[in-house]
Amino acid sequence: MDQVNGSVVNEFVLLGLAQSLGMQVLLFLFFSLFYAGIILGNLFIMFTVIFDSHLHSPMYILLANLSFIDLGLSSTTVPRMISDLFSDCKIISFHSCMIQMFFIHVMGGVEMILLIAMAFDRYTAICRPLHYLTIMNLKMCMLLVMTAWIIGVIHAVSQFVFVINLPFCGPKNVGSFYCDFPRVIKLACMDTYRLEFVVTANSGFISMGTFFFLIVSYIFILITVRQHSSKDLSKAFITLSAHITVVVLFFVPCMFLYVWPFPTKSMDTFFAIVDFVVTPVLNPAIYTLRNRDMKAAMRRLSQQVVSSREMS
């Protein structure tokens, strides 16, 4: 890979999150607990949807895919972030850096489309309930999931093909605890202004446009419900509040990271931690604690576990 792009740099230096031992231990406990929550929470949703036949509907199939993406997105950065806390030399190889950036943007692109698909699912269920089963059938659900993955890969490849061929010949300090296109592009030994704009447009403007599109869509759904029946407005708002919360948690950090390119290190670190650590652990809580079907499925699953233990 180094020979392909003519680079003489074969490794990059990542940013340390803490200098004192006390802060390192505190961050180690914080990230380890949150990552354990990410794994357990998202795997729980995935297995519950897979094994509970009552949840074999488009909404929960999309939710299971979202949990898979959250787990994957977090796993691209958090394990290394934890292992680097006590390391004096925070080095990442050129190949590992490129792979990390690629999968971050694949997962991020897929999640973006999945959130749009979930908004479409809620619009159909709330605004066109009589046609819901016709429109959001299993075939449509699978098509939406496949489309999300295809667009996610295209989103990542469209940036990756440019970055992989940049000449890296001197600076190695990424300036962050993980590799990402905006940071790595700055280290190239050439004028990258146009490429920086492409990355900002690809990740930043698309994130911002998608965010406002989703918020407007949810507002439109609520207005539509209010016009038909004011009594159903509170019920619809409770249903949509979980989706709106997840959309805000995912897109707001993305907009700050990419729309305003190359922010200060403290801001970059804060929003990146929100995206990779906080949001993936909150999503399972948001969707399970505020959803009757998921609560019922959790009770059925726990009863099955208890009964299987009694039988054994």
N, C-alpha and C positions, 0 to 999 in steps of 0.2 A: 504494500500500500504506500510506503514511503517512497518507493521508486516511481510509482505512478504519478505522484504529484511533485516530485522533485524536492521534498522536504528534507532538511537536515536535522530537524527536531523530531525526536522519537519519544518524547514524554512531555507532560505539562505539570505545572505545580498548582495545586488547589489551595484555596484559602482556608485557614484554620478558623474554627468558630469560637474557640476560647484558648486563653493562654494559661490561666491559673488552674491548678489541679482541682480545686473546689468546684469551679465552674464546669470543668470537664466532666467531673463525676455527676454533677447535677444534670447536665445536658445528656449524658449517657443514660441516666435513669429515665429522663423525660422522653428521649427518642426511642429507647428500648420498650418502654411501656406503651407508647403510642403505636409503635410498629407492631407489637404483639396484638394490640387492639385492632389495627388495620387488618392483620391476617385473620384473626378469629372472627371479627365482625363481618368482613366481606365473604369469607368462606362459609360462614353460617348462612348468609343470605343465599349464596349460590346453591348450597346443598339443600336448603329448605325449599327453594323454588324447583329444583330438580326432582326431589323425592316426594313433594306434596302435590298430588294431582289437582288439588283445589287452586293451585297457583299457576297452572299451565295456561295462562292467558297472556296476551301481548304485553300488557303493562309490566307483569312480573318477569317475563322473559327479557324484556329490555332492562329491567332493574338488575337481574342477575348478570347481564353483560356489563352493565355499569360497574357493578361490584368487582367483576373480573378486571376491568380496565383500571379501576382505582387501586387494586392490589398490584397490578403490573406497573402502573405509573410510580407508585411509591417505592416499589422494589428496584427501580432503576437508579435511585439515589440514596435512600435511607440506609440500607446496609453498609454501603461504603462510608456514608457520613458518620455512622456509629463507629466503625472500625478506625477511621482517621482521627477521632477525637484524642486518642492517646498516642498518636504517631507523630514523631518529630519531623519526619520527611513525608509530606503529603503529596506523593507523586502518582500520577495516572499516565499510563502509556498512551501513545498516539492512537493506537487501535482501539483501546478501551474507551478513550474519550469520544472517538467518532461513533462507536457503537452506542454509548450512552446517549449522545445527542439524538441519534436516529430513533431510538426506541422512545425517548421522551416525547418526541414530536409525533410518532405513530400513535402512541397512547393518547396524547393530548388531542390529536385530530379526531380519533375515533370517539373520544368522550364528547367532543363538541357536537358531533352529528347525532350521537345517542341522545343527548339532551334535547336536540331539535325533534328527534323521533318521539321522545316521551311527551313533549309538548303537543305534538300532533295527535298522539294517542289520547291525551286528556281532552283536547279540543273535540275530537270525534266522540268520546264517551259522554261529555257534558253537553255539547251543542247539537250533536246528531245521534242521540242514543238509539233511535230506531234503526239506524243504518250502521251502528258500531260493528256488529259481528260480520257484516258484509264487507265493510271497508278494512277494518283491522283484523283480518283473518290471519292464520298462521303463515300463509304464503307471503302476505304483506310484511309481517313482522320479520321473517327471515330475510326478505329483500332489504328492509331497512338496516338490519344488522350487517349484512354483506356490503351494502353501500357505505356504511360507516367505516368499515375496515378498509375498503378500497380508497375512500377519500383520505383516511388517515395515513395510509401508505403513500399516496400521491403527495399529500401535504409535506411529509418528511423527506421524500425523495427529491422533491422540487427544490429544497434547500440544500440537502446533503450533497447532491452532485456538484454543486458549486464550491462548497466548503472543502470537500475531500481533495479537490484539485488546486487549492490555494498553496502558495509557497510559504512554508514556515521555516524560518532560518535564524531566528534570534530570540525574541522574548518568549518566555515560557509560563509566566504567571497569569493564570486564568482570571484571578480576581474574584472567585466565587468558590463555594464548596462542591460545585458540580460543573460539568461541561455543558455549555449551551451555545447555540449558534452566534448570538450577538457578542458574547465574550470572546469566543475563539476567533471569530473573524477579525477582531481588533489586533490579534497577534500576527496576522499575515504580513509578509514583507512586500506589500504593495498597497496602492490606493484602493480601499474597499468601500468607499462612500456609496457607490451604486448598489453594491451587494448588501450593505447595511440597510438601505432603503427597501430592497426586495424582502429581506427578512422581517423588517418592521411591517411591511404591507402584508406579507404572507401570514405572520403570526399575530401581529398587533391589531391591524385594521380589521382583519377577519374576525378576531376575537371580539372586538368592540362592536362590530356590525351584528354579529350573531347574538351578543348579549342584549343589545337594544331590541333586536327582532323578537327574542324570546320574551322579554319583559312586556313589549307591546302586545304580543300574542296572548299572554296571560291576562293582561288588562282587558283585551277584547273579549276573552272568554267570560270574565267576570261581568262586563257590561252586558253581554248577551244574556247571561243567566238572570241578571237583575231586570232586564226588560221583560223576560218571560214570567219570572216569579221571584219576588223579593225574599220570600221565605227560603228559597234554595240558595240564596247568595252566601249565607254564612257557611253552609255545608260545602259549597264549591270552593270558598276561600280556604277552608280547613284542608280540603283535598289538595289545592294548588299551593298552599303555603310551603309544604315540604319541597316541592319542585322549585319554587322561587328561591328558597333558601339555598338549595344546592347550586342553582344557576349563579347566584351572587357569589357564593364561596369559591366557585371554580373560575368565573370570568374576571372578577375584580382584580385578583392578583395577576392574572395573565395580561390584563390591560396595562397595569403599572409596570410589568416587566418588559413589555414589547412595544406598547404605543409610545411610551416615553423611554426611548432606548438608552441603555447604559446608565441607569440611575446610580445613586450612591451605594456603596457596599452594604451599609446598614439596611437601607430600604430593599435592596435586591435580596439580601439574606432573609429579611422578615417575610416578604411576599413569597419567596421560594419555599420557606418552611411551611407557610400556610397552605400552599398548593400541594406539596409532597407529603406533609405529615398531618396537618390539622384536618383539611377537607376530607381525605380518604377515611379518617377514623370517625368523622362526624356523619358522613353519608349513611352508613348502616344504622346509626342511632336515629337519625332523622326519619328514615323510611320505615323502621320497625316500630319505634315508639309512637308514631303518629298514624299508623295504618292498622285498621281493625283486622284485615285479612292476614297480615303478617303476624299480628299478636295471636290470632286464632291458630295459625300454622305453627307458631312457636309452642303453644300449649299442646297441640296434637303431637308434635315431635317429641316434646318432653315426656308425654304420657307413653308414647311408643318406647322410648328409652327405658322408662321405669318398668313397664310391663315386660320388656325383653330381659331386664336384669332379674326380675322376680321369677321368670320362667327358667332362667339359667341357675 
